[in-house]
């Protein structure tokens, strides 16, 4: 379209609009393509980790919404790649822009500052959205152990073995002794409680707010000394020899790390051990990735050393801090393969967009662990210190 | 003394002074005795950890100057005990007042906030006061290895063995490979550099500001690929495979934890390992114990998890955090016995007050470690993460 002095106001406006559109589309495409190129990723290239764009709106959607746009456009089938985990790994390890920006979800950050997103009532949201999806699909994805946290691969060949080793590692780290009373904050499908009772002769009281998980866990632990409370971890009462929180900390939010530490401290006897198992961050944030927040773990958040360190002060002696983040990469890849293999069963019920969402969740997380961008921590703390010292277990 | 209406002003003044003196002396005696009793410590009692007071001014001196008064009155011979380590252990584990107060050295705290006590020029002070005391006395106290940091007792029977195991533990944790270039920040008498070069075939560049230590270290490492710089750790240049800071962090002060991390980061190649070995605190402080500050480690300070965690962010992935504080209890007791056995050699040169000062230093620190009040950390960090993960070594 050519602009002349005799053009009508409507013509001029239309011309402006068209130019603006073209500039911003080209600008976004240029900027986003550069970001990918910087990480060794080509659009329409031939490597496993390259991107095949099916819809040109892809660039604008990422440019405007970053991680949310990247994930959503994948869910909508606007782009594909052969190895999503490798693509994400490359983005995190090679590209400075992507690395530093951390998909700056400023609105999410402000929201997180203004309200306690993990108040007892709001904490229910993740229980409904995520954990109450249906136990069958989780069983098919997670395997026999129904363990929905990082497995321990040091000496294991299969996922089930690695999960059993993880549970045993936790029991050994807590120095479980026959007859001890254990408090578990957030218990998933009861896997740890069952394992600890059957293998170490302890009693377990557990707290969980997901109805489907609690029902499943109660059935699974019938007849053995396990009590599952359908209640918030902050409602825990009593005095215990040891306390475990396995995969709970990711859900409590940074405003409640102190509450979690205080509950564990209040419920522990002197010199008792508190084991915290959590995905974690290399730096302190007060918000989560917006795509994960919207689709996978509403109100979730990953703690930093500083954040845990400051809430531990005056309560615990830190005895041991173990990082085996790369084991989560392998665990997630196993989950993905299980999920993918069983997908035909769920295809009709959940639909294609769910499949792509779930695949994006598992593979992008695997890539982030592989890039060492996020970590898996087991922190052993003790109330007033273990006299004579605590010996690390691996 | 009786006060009558016809008393002279001088008489009245003298009377007031005497009453005030008596009240405050009794008040202090009552308060301090209660504190000791609360920890199961009797004044003039018969247990090993009880206190025999030789000078009644003892109570007032503690009441007014807390830890400084406690240590100084011991140096002056105002009180004694059979087992100083046990006494301190009891104070830390049983007595709430002593435990919480942390000998509140408010002036020290303000001073620490106002000035950088460990600027390059001020950092020299500890080098002169402490490390330049004379190598002979240290050799007699520390044994053949000349290691002035915590030994590792897991599999050791003697101090020399435990120190060699500590050095080997550090080398194994750093995954030292033949031909690698290692930077050591603060190198003591060169023990680690010598051990690493001789046992792992690496090259070491080290930085230290104590003249006597540097001279000794240079002699000890003549003919092997070790370069000792008489310079501040902040002057380190170049790129290295691995970086170690063994017993330096206690001297740098909380304002310089970030500088220490940045030096290590700047001098490391990608994926390189930084090992930090340090005495540490259960909580964040910006000052040190005033007695230790005055007599033993001028301008020293113990880091907390929060303080190290926040200075690590954006620079390192935390790979492993090992706490073996109770090993320092045993190390200090060995040092004390060595020091005590060799004392006749030094008696004339240093005098009785030095003996009591040094004994108080070693035994009270042993008690604090035994009480789990302070810790010994080895933190392994990596630049951008070790690809595939870091396996903990113990």
Interface residues (C-beta under 8 A of the other chain):
Chain A: X93 X154 X282 X283 X284 X304 X305 X306 X307 X308 X309 X310 X312 X313 X314 X317 X318 X319 X320 X321 X322 X323 X324 X325 X326 X327 X371 X372 X373 X375 X382 X384 X385 X386 X387 X388 X389 X390 X391 X392 X394
Chain B: X93 X154 X282 X283 X284 X304 X305 X306 X307 X308 X309 X310 X312 X313 X314 X317 X318 X319 X320 X321 X322 X323 X324 X325 X326 X327 X371 X372 X373 X375 X382 X384 X385 X386 X387 X388 X389 X390 X391 X392 X394
